[in-house]
Amino acid sequence: MRWRALATDYDGTIAKDGKVSDATLASLRQLKGQGVKLVLVTGRTVRCPGNSIDNPKFFGNAGIFDLVVAEDGAVIWNPKTDAVEILGTPVPKELVSALRRRGVDPFWAGLAMISTFETQAKPMREEIARLHLDYVCQTNRNWVMFRSPRTNKGAGLRRALKLLGVSPRDTVGVGDAENDLSFLRICGRSATVGDATPKVKRSVDVVMRNAGPAGTRELIAELTRTDLGRQERQIA
């Protein structure tokens, strides 16, 4: 196989309603069995109850991935060794305490990213400004995520691929929402599932026919069958 790695988003791409089906896991394992590295690139947090990619009750198969780029690119987590590398600015305890005092609920504070639903964004923005935190806001459908401006999914994936010794040019990426574009743009081939946002569909090389995880399984099958063609895009 020409491609050495698959980088995939989580929610809406391999997971539906927060869960990964047995069929999707089997598809990923089949690809991994052919020597392809698997990298999960997600906005979900590490070690944050209710939103954590490393919580066995939430996702008990994280070990299938060689590395996890979590918190919208702010954290690299190795599920085999449990080693964590924080690329962004850690979330201060003062911010968490302030949001609790103001009754912001729900919100999720990871190691280097804090997020909530759009309906709760205003008080979170106000507290971030009050504490003079250098954070940027990233939207993802009905979520808002705040993190260091020097981090995003693309920067996180570059770091993860460097650790794995794989070039972005030899990587296929798949996602479904705007916060995935920064990592899809650096991949040798980019794809999206059939129910992705219009902007993502316009920005990638391949749009799958099927929606959600079924689209990712379709991509993996096509990747195995045809290698998605051998021509790659020019990457900056």
Long-range contacts (C-beta under 8 A, 24 or more apart in sequence): 1-34, 1-35, 1-36, 1-223, 1-224, 1-227, 2-170, 2-227, 2-230, 3-36, 3-170, 3-171, 3-172, 3-188, 3-189, 3-223, 3-227, 3-228, 4-35, 4-36, 4-37, 4-166, 4-167, 4-170, 4-171, 5-36, 5-37, 5-38, 5-39, 5-161, 5-164, 5-166, 5-170, 5-171, 5-172, 6-31, 6-36, 6-37, 6-38, 6-39, 6-171, 6-172, 6-173, 6-174, 6-220, 6-223, 7-39, 7-40, 7-41, 7-69, 7-157, 7-161, 7-171, 7-172, 7-173, 7-174, 7-183, 7-187, 8-38, 8-39, 8-40, 8-41, 8-173, 8-174, 8-175, 8-216, 9-41, 9-42, 9-174, 9-175, 9-176, 9-177, 9-180, 10-40, 10-41, 10-42, 10-43, 10-44, 10-53, 11-42, 11-43, 11-44, 12-141, 12-176, 12-177, 12-193, 12-195, 12-196, 12-212, 13-174, 13-175, 13-176, 13-180, 13-193, 13-212, 13-213, 13-215, 13-216, 14-40, 14-213, 14-216, 15-59, 15-213, 16-212, 16-213, 18-58, 18-59, 19-59, 20-59, 20-61, 20-213, 21-213, 23-213, 23-217, 24-213, 24-216, 24-217, 25-61, 25-64, 27-216, 27-217, 27-220, 27-221, 28-64, 28-220, 29-64, 30-220, 30-224, 31-220, 31-223, 31-224, 32-64, 34-224, 37-66, 37-164, 37-166, 38-64, 38-65, 38-66, 39-65, 39-66, 39-67, 39-68, 39-69, 39-157, 39-160, 39-161, 39-164, 39-171, 40-65, 40-67, 40-68, 40-69, 40-70, 41-69, 41-73, 41-153, 41-156, 41-157, 41-160, 41-173, 41-175, 41-180, 41-183, 42-68, 42-69, 42-70, 42-72, 43-71, 43-72, 43-113, 43-115, 43-138, 43-140, 43-143, 43-145, 43-153, 43-179, 44-70, 44-71, 45-70, 45-71, 45-75, 45-108, 45-109, 45-110, 45-111, 45-113, 45-115, 46-70, 46-71, 46-75, 46-77, 46-84, 46-110, 46-111, 47-110, 47-111, 48-108, 48-109, 48-110, 50-106, 50-108, 51-108, 51-110, 51-115, 53-77, 54-79, 54-82, 66-164, 67-160, 67-163, 67-164, 69-153, 69-156, 69-157, 69-159, 69-160, 69-183, 70-110, 70-156, 71-110, 71-111, 71-112, 71-113, 71-145, 71-147, 72-113, 72-138, 72-140, 72-145, 72-147, 72-151, 72-152, 72-153, 72-156, 72-179, 73-147, 73-151, 73-152, 73-153, 73-154, 73-155, 73-156, 73-157, 73-182, 73-183, 74-110, 74-111, 74-112, 74-113, 74-147, 74-148, 74-151, 74-156, 75-110, 75-111, 75-112, 75-113, 75-156, 76-156, 76-159, 76-160, 76-163, 84-111, 85-159, 86-111, 86-112, 87-112, 87-148, 87-150, 87-151, 87-155, 87-156, 87-159, 88-112, 88-113, 88-147, 88-148, 88-150, 88-151, 89-133, 89-134, 89-135, 89-147, 89-148, 92-131, 92-133, 94-131, 95-127, 95-128, 95-131, 95-133, 98-127, 98-130, 98-131, 99-123, 99-124, 99-127, 102-127, 112-147, 112-148, 112-151, 113-145, 113-146, 113-147, 114-145, 114-146, 114-147, 115-143, 115-144, 115-145, 115-146, 116-143, 116-144, 117-142, 117-143, 117-144, 118-142, 118-143, 118-144, 138-179, 139-178, 139-179, 140-177, 140-178, 140-179, 141-177, 141-197, 145-179, 152-179, 152-182, 152-183, 153-179, 153-180, 153-182, 153-183, 154-182, 154-183, 154-185, 154-186, 155-182, 156-183, 157-183, 157-186, 157-187, 158-186, 168-235, 169-232, 169-235, 172-219, 172-223, 172-228, 174-215, 174-216, 174-219, 175-200, 176-200, 176-212, 185-235, 186-235, 187-235, 188-232, 188-233, 188-235, 189-228, 189-229, 189-232, 189-233, 190-233, 191-219, 191-228, 193-219, 205-233
